[in-house]
């Protein structure tokens, strides 16, 4: 009769253990308030610019996230659109730490090269969150550096 008691104890412990907040999970998980290279990621404009109307985060926000977290100065609202990052800065020869990868509908920053065709990258709007995870380089239309 010890099995039911042990099972009950496990269930009680599981229910009493607080779930991980998505704000503190790392690796390939969600990191909305993550710190990377001593910079805290933020969804709001931080460059002190004002526009005609507020610069709200658009529905598809990976480009918006990149504007305020991947580069030293805001390149402007046109870069809310991911594919416009193909015109940013200058061309890079391929994936390397710090290089921005541009896909038709997504933009990300390379943290490290894992293997040919796979990088560890951070990006916004990856499953509607900021994520650091392995990402295929397939479909990249441009590699850019500031």
Residue pairs with C-beta under 8 A, 6 or more apart in sequence:
22 29
22 30
22 32
22 129
23 30
23 31
23 32
23 33
25 31
26 34
26 132
27 132
27 133
28 131
28 132
28 133
28 134
29 131
30 127
30 129
30 130
30 131
31 41
31 129
31 130
31 131
31 132
32 41
32 129
32 130
33 40
33 41
34 40
34 41
34 122
34 130
34 132
35 41
36 69
36 111
36 122
36 132
39 69
41 65
41 69
41 124
41 130
42 68
42 69
43 57
43 61
43 64
43 65
43 68
43 124
44 57
44 68
45 55
45 68
45 74
46 68
47 68
47 73
47 74
49 55
49 74
51 77
55 77
57 64
58 64
58 80
60 80
60 82
60 105
60 125
61 80
61 124
61 125
62 82
62 106
62 107
62 108
62 123
62 124
62 125
62 126
63 79
63 80
63 81
63 82
63 84
63 85
63 107
64 80
64 124
65 123
65 124
65 125
65 130
66 79
66 85
66 100
66 107
66 108
66 109
66 123
66 124
67 74
67 75
67 76
67 79
67 80
68 74
69 124
70 100
70 107
70 109
71 88
71 89
71 146
72 146
75 88
78 84
79 85
79 88
82 102
82 103
82 104
82 105
82 106
82 107
83 102
83 103
83 104
83 105
83 141
85 100
85 102
85 107
85 142
85 144
86 102
86 141
86 142
86 144
88 100
88 144
88 146
89 100
89 144
89 145
89 146
90 144
90 145
91 142
91 143
91 144
91 145
92 99
92 100
92 143
92 144
92 145
93 143
94 143
95 101
95 110
95 113
95 119
95 137
95 140
95 143
96 110
96 113
97 110
97 111
97 112
97 113
98 109
98 110
98 145
99 109
99 110
99 143
99 144
99 145
100 107
100 108
100 109
100 110
100 143
100 144
100 145
101 107
101 108
101 109
101 110
101 119
101 121
101 135
101 137
101 140
101 142
101 143
102 140
102 141
102 142
102 143
102 144
103 139
103 140
103 141
104 139
104 141
106 123
106 125
106 126
107 123
108 121
108 122
108 123
108 126
108 135
109 121
109 122
109 123
110 119
110 120
110 121
111 119
111 120
111 121
111 122
111 132
112 119
112 120
113 119
113 120
114 120
114 134
117 136
117 137
117 138
118 134
118 135
118 136
118 137
119 134
119 135
119 137
120 132
120 133
120 134
120 135
121 132
121 133
121 134
121 135
122 130
122 131
122 132
123 130
123 131
123 135
124 130
126 133
